[in-house]
């Protein structure tokens, strides 16, 4: 793939991810999940209702994927110790 073609394909993906992260509450939620908080505790901490969290995850699949990665990396790091 030519360099220009690569850029034409990757930049729209970066923009979608940035849009999914463009909220202070979403960023804080990801941070809490990465630190080991349960979804319920993290939602409570940032003031998200279950409905708001569901709306975020269905509207922004990139956010859901990042939250899943944060949780799975946390569980794999705790299982090694």
SEMI-417060 format. One record per residue (C-alpha): z, x, y; residue in three letters. Coordinates in steps of 0.1 Angstrom, whole numbers, plus 5000, padded with zeros to 4 digits. Layout:
! SEMI-417060
ZXYALA/...
This chain:
! SEMI-417060
500050005000UNK/499050145034UNK/501850215059UNK/500749945083UNK/500449685055UNK/504049775044UNK/505249725079UNK/503549385082UNK/505349275050UNK/508749425056UNK/509449335092UNK/509348955087UNK/511848995059UNK/514149195082UNK/513848925108UNK/514848655082UNK/517848855072UNK/518848915108UNK/518548545116UNK/520748465086UNK/523448705099UNK/523148595136UNK/526548435137UNK/529948585143UNK/531548355118UNK/528948445091UNK/529448815097UNK/533248775095UNK/532948565064UNK/530848835047UNK/533449095058UNK/536348895043UNK/534448845010UNK/533649215008UNK/537349285013UNK/538249064983UNK/539148734999UNK/538448424979UNK/535748194993UNK/538347935001UNK/540648175019UNK/537748335038UNK/536447985049UNK/539947885060UNK/540348215080UNK/537148175100UNK/537647795104UNK/534747685082UNK/534847355064UNK/533347335029UNK/530547125044UNK/529847395070UNK/529847675044UNK/527547475022UNK/525147415051UNK/525147785059UNK/524447885023UNK/521647625018UNK/520047695052UNK/520248075048UNK/519648195013UNK/519848555025UNK/523448485035UNK/524248345001UNK/522648644984UNK/524648885006UNK/527848694999UNK/527148714962UNK/526549094964UNK/529749134984UNK/531748954957UNK/530049124928UNK/530449474943UNK/534049394949UNK/534649284913UNK/532749584898UNK/534849824919UNK/538149664909UNK/537149664872UNK/536750034873UNK/540350104883UNK/
